[in-house]
C-alpha cells in the first residue's frame, strides 16, 4: 500500500509493505491407474498453501455413483466399473475459512487389441503389411515385434521376411493411462 501527497510544492510518500497477505490454499493432485488392477486409482495430493501455511485440510470426491469421499492425504480408490470419471480435491485453509478446488477427468479402460496381416503364407523376401486395431480403449501408440525383436511403431507396419520358417508377430500398445497391453 502506498500513499502520496503533495504539499508546499513537494511530494511526500509513505509505503507500507506488506500490509495485506492473502493465504489461499492451492489444490492440486496427480493420479495413476493401477495397470494390474484397472479399477484402482492412486491419488497423490500436491496441494500447497501460499507463504508456507500448513493448516490445510482436504476432502476428495471420487466421482463414483455412490459419491464416495475421503479426507486421507494420498488416497487410493477402487471404482465400481470401467468408464469415465471426474475426481475432485478441495483444499481448505481452516484458519481463514477459504478453499480451492481442482478436478481431473479420466477414463478407466482395458483395451482389447487385434491386428490383421495382408498375407500369412508368403515366399522368402516378400513383404507383409500389418494393421492394428483397438476396441474399448484409447491408445497412444503401437509397438511391433517380429520374433521378439522390436521393429517399428504406429498403427500400421510392414515387414520383409528374409528367412523361411514360422515367425511370431507381437503388437503392444501404450494407452492413455500409461499402461501397456499385449
C-alpha positions in Angstrom: 0.0 0.0 0.0 1.4 3.4 -0.9 0.1 6.9 -0.2 1.4 10.1 -1.7 0.6 13.7 -1.0 1.6 17.0 -2.5 2.4 19.8 0.0 4.3 23.0 -0.5 5.5 22.1 -4.0 6.9 18.7 -2.7 5.8 15.1 -3.0 5.7 13.1 0.2 5.2 9.3 0.1 4.6 6.5 2.7 4.8 2.8 1.7 3.6 0.0 4.0 4.7 -3.3 2.6 3.3 -5.9 3.2 0.1 -4.6 4.6 -2.2 -7.4 3.3 -1.3 -11.0 2.9 -3.7 -13.5 1.2 -3.2 -17.1 2.3 -5.2 -19.1 -0.1 -4.7 -22.8 -0.5 -3.9 -24.2 -4.0 -5.5 -27.6 -4.6 -3.6 -29.9 -7.0 -3.2 -33.6 -7.5 -2.0 -36.4 -9.8 -3.5 -39.8 -10.4 -2.1 -43.1 -11.6 -4.2 -46.0 -12.7 -3.0 -49.4 -11.5 -2.3 -51.3 -14.7 -2.6 -54.6 -12.9 -5.9 -53.6 -11.3 -7.5 -51.3 -13.8 -10.3 -50.2 -11.5 -7.9 -49.0 -8.8 -6.6 -45.4 -8.9 -3.9 -44.0 -6.7 -4.1 -40.3 -6.0 -1.2 -38.1 -5.0 -2.1 -34.8 -3.3 0.2 -32.0 -4.5 -1.7 -29.1 -2.8 0.1 -26.3 -1.0 -0.6 -23.1 0.9 0.9 -19.8 -0.1 3.6 -18.4 2.3 4.1 -21.8 3.8 0.8 -22.2 5.5 0.4 -25.7 6.8 -3.0 -25.7 8.4 -4.7 -27.3 5.3 -7.3 -30.0 5.3 -8.5 -31.9 2.3 -11.6 -33.6 1.0 -11.6 -35.9 -2.0 -14.7 -36.6 -4.2 -14.0 -39.6 -6.4 -16.9 -39.1 -8.8 -18.3 -42.6 -8.5 -22.1 -43.3 -8.5 -22.0 -43.7 -4.7 -20.5 -40.2 -4.2 -17.7 -41.6 -2.1 -15.4 -39.1 -0.3 -12.2 -39.2 1.7 -10.1 -37.0 3.9 -6.9 -39.1 3.5 -3.9 -37.1 2.2 -3.0 -39.6 -0.6 -5.9 -42.0 -1.1 -6.4 -45.0 -3.3 -9.9 -45.8 -4.6 -11.3 -48.8 -6.4 -14.0 -47.8 -8.9 -17.1 -50.0 -9.5 -16.6 -50.3 -13.2 -14.7 -49.2 -16.3 -15.8 -45.8 -17.7 -15.4 -42.0 -17.4 -15.0 -40.3 -14.0 -14.0 -36.9 -12.7 -12.1 -36.8 -9.4 -12.1 -33.6 -7.3 -10.0 -32.4 -4.4 -10.9 -29.5 -2.2 -8.1 -28.0 -0.1 -9.3 -25.9 2.9 -7.4 -23.3 4.9 -9.1 -23.9 8.2 -7.9 -20.8 9.8 -9.2 -18.3 7.2 -12.1 -20.5 6.1 -11.3 -20.4 2.4 -10.7 -23.2 -0.1 -9.6 -24.1 -3.6 -10.9 -26.9 -5.8 -9.1 -28.9 -8.5 -10.7 -31.5 -10.8 -9.4 -34.1 -13.3 -11.5 -36.2 -15.7 -10.1 -39.6 -16.6 -11.1 -42.9 -18.2 -10.7 -46.3 -16.8 -10.3 -48.8 -19.6 -9.0 -52.2 -20.7 -8.2 -52.0 -24.4 -8.8 -55.1 -26.5 -6.2 -55.5 -29.2 -6.2 -57.2 -32.5 -4.3 -57.0 -35.8 -4.6 -58.2 -39.3 -1.9 -59.3 -41.8 -2.1 -58.7 -45.6 -1.0 -62.3 -46.0 0.0 -65.2 -43.8 1.7 -67.6 -46.3 4.4 -66.0 -48.3 7.7 -66.7 -50.1 11.1 -65.6 -48.8 11.8 -61.9 -49.3 8.2 -60.9 -49.5 6.6 -58.0 -47.6 3.6 -58.3 -45.3 1.5 -55.4 -44.1 0.1 -55.4 -40.5 -2.7 -53.2 -39.3 -3.5 -52.9 -35.6 -6.9 -52.1 -34.1 -8.2 -51.4 -30.6 -11.7 -51.6 -29.1 -12.8 -50.5 -25.6 -9.9 -48.1 -25.2 -7.8 -45.1 -26.3 -4.3 -46.0 -27.3 -1.4 -43.5 -27.6 0.9 -45.7 -29.6 1.6 -49.2 -31.0 4.8 -51.1 -30.9 5.6 -54.1 -33.2 7.9 -57.1 -32.7 8.9 -59.8 -35.1 10.3 -62.9 -33.3 10.6 -60.8 -30.1 12.7 -58.1 -31.8 11.4 -54.6 -31.8 10.7 -53.4 -35.4 8.5 -50.3 -35.6 5.8 -48.2 -34.0 2.5 -46.9 -35.3 -0.9 -48.5 -36.1 0.4 -50.0 -39.3 3.6 -51.8 -40.0 5.3 -53.5 -43.0 8.0 -56.2 -42.7 10.0 -58.1 -45.2 10.6 -61.7 -44.2 14.1 -62.7 -45.3 14.3 -66.2 -43.7 12.0 -69.1 -44.1 10.1 -70.6 -41.2 7.4 -69.6 -38.7 7.6 -66.1 -37.3 5.9 -64.6 -34.3 4.3 -61.2 -34.6 3.5 -59.2 -31.4 1.7 -55.9 -31.1 2.0 -53.9 -27.8 0.1 -50.7 -27.1 0.7 -47.8 -24.7 -2.6 -46.3 -23.6 -3.9 -43.0 -22.0 -3.3 -44.4 -18.5 0.3 -45.2 -19.2 -0.4 -48.9 -19.3 0.8 -51.4 -21.8 -1.3 -54.1 -23.4 -0.1 -57.1 -25.4 
